[in-house]
Structures are given as structure tokens and as C-alpha cells.
Amino acid sequence: MFVIIKLKKMKLLVTATKIEALPFIRAYKLERFNSKPFSIYGKEEIFLLITGIGKIKAATALSHAVTTLKPKKLVNIGYAAGEGRGKLYEIKKVIDFDTQKVFHLRAKTSFLPAVCTTFSKPVKKPISTLADMEASALVEVANLYKKPIQIFKIVSDRFEPQSFIRSELLIEKQLASLLKEL
């Protein structure tokens, strides 16, 4: 059963994987709120959605969560391929590789600004921007529902997805800085 919650300042954190979510689940002491059709954790005015990897999963999960939870603000935090493993960026521009749509976001923090290109498959050759598999879909959904969205990416690999060790450690190292901004 899913309960509709309306909180005036409710933020919805959005990650693609549980590995990306674990540091926030622990830091905020979030409890599992829902597991089907999507994993949602929550406590007070902070909820966290795990979408799964890819644009379709991200769009479907976020649409469900936005219509059900009615958050006031969306924050995506996740890994991306790029230069400088472990670096944290706030995304100021998102490009959808498949459609060539471009989305501009207003940077709101002192984190390094970056451009992120969203692909349907892992990128194995270096490009001039960060690369992920969800950001453009999340922005499309945020725009559809008129919800503000911030996107933060931590570089997980240098366009070598096979070299990425599935661990929450890269996010853990940036957690204190991220929590101050959320």
C-alpha cells in the first residue's frame, strides 16, 4: 500500500542505484517506505527514490514518485563517467545524446559546475562532458511536473565502466559537502 504524503518542504533525493543511495539512507536514518513498484526510503521531510539505471527506468520511477509523494524539490545524486575520479560537480547543463535536447539548470552551490551528457548505454570512449544514463530523463520529468531539480554527479570512472568498483565510497567522501547543500 502506498500512502500519499504532502509536506510543505519535502525533498526527494533521486539515485539510480542502491550503492549511490546507501550513504544518504544511513546519514538521514531513512526507513524503507515502499519497495514496489520502486524502492523509496523516507523520514520526516526527506525521501529517497532508487530508480534503476537508464532513462526509461528513471523517468518512470520519478513520474510515479512525483505524482504520489508531491515533493517540492528534486535532487539527483549519482555517478558519472568523466575526468577526475571522485570529483563532485553540480550539473548546469544536460544534453540528451539520443534526442540532442539541451536543458539548462541554475547552479545553486559553490561546487564545480559541469555539463552532463545522457546516453542510453555506458560510454566507453572519452568525451568532453560528464556522461550518465539518467539525467536528461529526470530533467524532462521535473519540467513536466514543474518541479525544481538540482543534479550532482561524482566521477566514478574515466569512461571505463568495467573499471568502476561498485561501492558507495566515492559518495561517502563527498557526503559532508553534499549534506550541507541539501
C-alpha positions as a Markdown table, in Angstrom:
| # | Residue | x | y | z |
|---|---|---|---|---|
| 1 | Met | 0.0 | 0.0 | 0.0 |
| 2 | Phe | 1.2 | 3.5 | -0.8 |
| 3 | Val | 0.3 | 6.5 | 1.2 |
| 4 | Ile | 0.2 | 10.0 | -0.2 |
| 5 | Ile | 2.3 | 12.4 | 1.8 |
| 6 | Lys | 2.1 | 16.1 | 1.4 |
| 7 | Leu | 4.8 | 18.0 | 3.3 |
| 8 | Lys | 5.5 | 21.7 | 2.6 |
| 9 | Lys | 9.3 | 21.4 | 2.2 |
| 10 | Met | 9.6 | 17.8 | 1.2 |
| 11 | Lys | 12.7 | 17.0 | -0.8 |
| 12 | Leu | 13.0 | 13.9 | -2.9 |
| 13 | Leu | 16.6 | 12.6 | -3.4 |
| 14 | Val | 16.9 | 10.5 | -6.5 |
| 15 | Thr | 19.6 | 7.9 | -7.2 |
| 16 | Ala | 19.8 | 5.2 | -9.9 |
| 17 | Thr | 21.3 | 2.5 | -7.6 |
| 18 | Lys | 21.2 | 1.4 | -4.0 |
| 19 | Ile | 25.0 | 1.9 | -3.9 |
| 20 | Glu | 24.5 | 5.6 | -4.6 |
| 21 | Ala | 21.7 | 5.8 | -2.1 |
| 22 | Leu | 23.3 | 4.0 | 0.9 |
| 23 | Pro | 25.3 | 7.0 | 2.2 |
| 24 | Phe | 22.1 | 9.1 | 2.4 |
| 25 | Ile | 20.0 | 6.3 | 3.8 |
| 26 | Arg | 22.5 | 6.0 | 6.6 |
| 27 | Ala | 23.1 | 9.7 | 7.1 |
| 28 | Tyr | 19.4 | 10.6 | 7.3 |
| 29 | Lys | 18.5 | 7.3 | 9.0 |
| 30 | Leu | 15.9 | 6.8 | 6.3 |
| 31 | Glu | 13.5 | 3.9 | 6.6 |
| 32 | Arg | 12.1 | 1.8 | 3.8 |
| 33 | Phe | 8.8 | 3.4 | 2.9 |
| 34 | Asn | 8.0 | 1.4 | -0.2 |
| 35 | Ser | 9.6 | -1.3 | -2.3 |
| 36 | Lys | 7.2 | -1.8 | -5.1 |
| 37 | Pro | 7.0 | -0.7 | -7.8 |
| 38 | Phe | 10.1 | 1.4 | -6.8 |
| 39 | Ser | 12.3 | 1.5 | -3.7 |
| 40 | Ile | 11.5 | 4.6 | -1.6 |
| 41 | Tyr | 13.0 | 5.4 | 1.7 |
| 42 | Gly | 11.9 | 8.3 | 3.9 |
| 43 | Lys | 11.8 | 10.2 | 7.2 |
| 44 | Glu | 10.2 | 13.5 | 8.0 |
| 45 | Glu | 10.7 | 15.8 | 5.0 |
| 46 | Ile | 13.4 | 13.8 | 3.2 |
| 47 | Phe | 12.6 | 10.9 | 0.9 |
| 48 | Leu | 14.9 | 9.0 | -1.4 |
| 49 | Leu | 13.9 | 7.2 | -4.6 |
| 50 | Ile | 16.0 | 4.5 | -6.3 |
| 51 | Thr | 15.1 | 4.5 | -9.9 |
| 52 | Gly | 17.2 | 1.8 | -11.6 |
| 53 | Ile | 19.7 | 2.5 | -14.3 |
| 54 | Gly | 18.7 | 4.1 | -17.6 |
| 55 | Lys | 16.4 | 6.8 | -18.9 |
| 56 | Ile | 13.2 | 4.8 | -19.1 |
| 57 | Lys | 13.5 | 3.5 | -15.5 |
| 58 | Ala | 14.5 | 6.9 | -14.3 |
| 59 | Ala | 11.5 | 8.7 | -16.0 |
| 60 | Thr | 9.0 | 6.0 | -14.9 |
| 61 | Ala | 10.1 | 5.9 | -11.3 |
| 62 | Leu | 10.3 | 9.7 | -10.9 |
| 63 | Ser | 6.9 | 10.2 | -12.5 |
| 64 | His | 5.4 | 7.8 | -10.1 |
| 65 | Ala | 7.1 | 9.4 | -7.1 |
| 66 | Val | 6.3 | 12.9 | -8.1 |
| 67 | Thr | 2.6 | 12.2 | -8.6 |
| 68 | Thr | 2.4 | 10.1 | -5.4 |
| 69 | Leu | 4.7 | 12.0 | -2.9 |
| 70 | Lys | 4.2 | 15.5 | -4.3 |
| 71 | Pro | 7.7 | 16.7 | -3.4 |
| 72 | Lys | 8.6 | 20.4 | -3.6 |
| 73 | Lys | 12.2 | 19.9 | -4.7 |
| 74 | Leu | 14.1 | 17.1 | -6.6 |
| 75 | Val | 17.8 | 16.4 | -6.1 |
| 76 | Asn | 19.6 | 13.8 | -8.2 |
| 77 | Ile | 22.9 | 12.5 | -6.9 |
| 78 | Gly | 24.8 | 9.9 | -8.8 |
| 79 | Tyr | 27.9 | 8.6 | -10.5 |
| 80 | Ala | 29.0 | 9.7 | -13.9 |
| 81 | Ala | 31.9 | 8.9 | -16.2 |
| 82 | Gly | 34.4 | 11.7 | -16.6 |
| 83 | Glu | 37.8 | 13.1 | -15.8 |
| 84 | Gly | 39.0 | 13.2 | -12.1 |
| 85 | Arg | 37.7 | 10.2 | -10.3 |
| 86 | Gly | 36.0 | 11.2 | -7.1 |
| 87 | Lys | 35.3 | 14.8 | -8.1 |
| 88 | Leu | 31.9 | 16.3 | -7.3 |
| 89 | Tyr | 30.1 | 18.5 | -9.7 |
| 90 | Glu | 26.8 | 20.4 | -9.9 |
| 91 | Ile | 25.3 | 20.0 | -13.3 |
| 92 | Lys | 24.5 | 23.2 | -15.0 |
| 93 | Lys | 23.6 | 21.8 | -18.4 |
| 94 | Val | 22.3 | 18.4 | -19.5 |
| 95 | Ile | 22.4 | 17.1 | -23.1 |
| 96 | Asp | 20.4 | 14.1 | -24.2 |
| 97 | Phe | 22.7 | 12.3 | -26.7 |
| 98 | Asp | 19.8 | 10.5 | -28.4 |
| 99 | Thr | 17.5 | 13.5 | -29.0 |
| 100 | Gln | 20.1 | 16.3 | -28.8 |
| 101 | Lys | 17.8 | 18.1 | -26.4 |
| 102 | Val | 19.6 | 20.6 | -24.2 |
| 103 | Phe | 18.5 | 21.5 | -20.7 |
| 104 | His | 19.9 | 24.4 | -18.7 |
| 105 | Leu | 19.9 | 24.3 | -14.9 |
| 106 | Arg | 20.6 | 27.1 | -12.5 |
| 107 | Ala | 23.7 | 26.3 | -10.4 |
| 108 | Lys | 22.9 | 27.0 | -6.7 |
| 109 | Thr | 26.0 | 25.9 | -4.9 |
| 110 | Ser | 29.7 | 26.5 | -4.9 |
| 111 | Phe | 30.5 | 23.1 | -6.3 |
| 112 | Leu | 32.3 | 23.0 | -9.6 |
| 113 | Pro | 29.8 | 23.4 | -12.5 |
| 114 | Ala | 29.7 | 20.8 | -15.3 |
| 115 | Val | 27.9 | 19.6 | -18.3 |
| 116 | Cys | 26.5 | 16.1 | -18.4 |
| 117 | Thr | 25.5 | 14.2 | -21.5 |
| 118 | Thr | 23.0 | 11.4 | -21.0 |
| 119 | Phe | 23.4 | 8.2 | -23.0 |
| 120 | Ser | 21.3 | 5.0 | -23.4 |
| 121 | Lys | 24.4 | 2.8 | -23.0 |
| 122 | Pro | 27.6 | 3.1 | -21.0 |
| 123 | Val | 30.2 | 5.4 | -22.7 |
| 124 | Lys | 33.5 | 3.7 | -23.3 |
| 125 | Lys | 35.3 | 6.5 | -25.1 |
| 126 | Pro | 36.3 | 9.8 | -23.5 |
| 127 | Ile | 34.0 | 12.8 | -24.4 |
| 128 | Ser | 34.3 | 16.4 | -23.3 |
| 129 | Thr | 31.5 | 16.3 | -20.8 |
| 130 | Leu | 30.5 | 14.0 | -17.9 |
| 131 | Ala | 28.4 | 11.1 | -19.1 |
| 132 | Asp | 25.5 | 9.3 | -17.3 |
| 133 | Met | 22.4 | 7.4 | -18.2 |
| 134 | Glu | 19.5 | 9.2 | -16.3 |
| 135 | Ala | 19.9 | 13.0 | -16.0 |
| 136 | Ser | 18.1 | 14.1 | -19.2 |
| 137 | Ala | 15.1 | 11.9 | -18.3 |
| 138 | Leu | 15.0 | 13.3 | -14.7 |
| 139 | Val | 15.0 | 16.8 | -16.1 |
| 140 | Glu | 12.3 | 16.1 | -18.6 |
| 141 | Val | 10.1 | 14.7 | -15.7 |
| 142 | Ala | 10.9 | 17.6 | -13.4 |
| 143 | Asn | 10.0 | 20.1 | -16.2 |
| 144 | Leu | 6.7 | 18.2 | -17.0 |
| 145 | Tyr | 5.6 | 18.5 | -13.3 |
| 146 | Lys | 7.1 | 21.9 | -12.9 |
| 147 | Lys | 9.4 | 20.8 | -10.1 |
| 148 | Pro | 12.8 | 22.4 | -9.4 |
| 149 | Ile | 15.7 | 19.9 | -9.8 |
| 150 | Gln | 19.4 | 20.0 | -8.9 |
| 151 | Ile | 21.8 | 17.4 | -10.2 |
| 152 | Phe | 25.1 | 16.4 | -8.6 |
| 153 | Lys | 27.5 | 14.0 | -10.2 |
| 154 | Ile | 30.5 | 12.3 | -8.8 |
| 155 | Val | 33.0 | 10.9 | -11.3 |
| 156 | Ser | 33.2 | 7.2 | -10.9 |
| 157 | Asp | 35.4 | 6.2 | -13.9 |
| 158 | Arg | 37.3 | 7.6 | -16.8 |
| 159 | Phe | 34.9 | 6.2 | -19.5 |
| 160 | Glu | 35.8 | 2.7 | -18.5 |
| 161 | Pro | 32.6 | 1.3 | -16.9 |
| 162 | Gln | 34.2 | -2.1 | -16.4 |
| 163 | Ser | 36.8 | -0.5 | -14.1 |
| 164 | Phe | 34.2 | 1.0 | -11.8 |
| 165 | Ile | 34.2 | -0.8 | -8.5 |
| 166 | Arg | 30.6 | -0.8 | -7.2 |
| 167 | Ser | 31.0 | 1.0 | -3.9 |
| 168 | Glu | 29.4 | 3.9 | -2.1 |
| 169 | Leu | 32.9 | 5.1 | -1.0 |
| 170 | Leu | 33.1 | 7.9 | -3.7 |
| 171 | Ile | 29.8 | 9.4 | -2.4 |
| 172 | Glu | 30.8 | 8.8 | 1.2 |
| 173 | Lys | 33.9 | 11.0 | 0.7 |
| 174 | Gln | 31.7 | 13.9 | -0.6 |
| 175 | Leu | 28.8 | 13.3 | 1.8 |
| 176 | Ala | 29.5 | 16.1 | 4.3 |
| 177 | Ser | 29.7 | 18.6 | 1.5 |
| 178 | Leu | 26.5 | 17.3 | -0.1 |
| 179 | Leu | 24.5 | 17.3 | 3.1 |
| 180 | Lys | 25.3 | 21.0 | 3.7 |
| 181 | Glu | 23.8 | 21.8 | 0.4 |
| 182 | Leu | 20.7 | 19.7 | 0.8 |
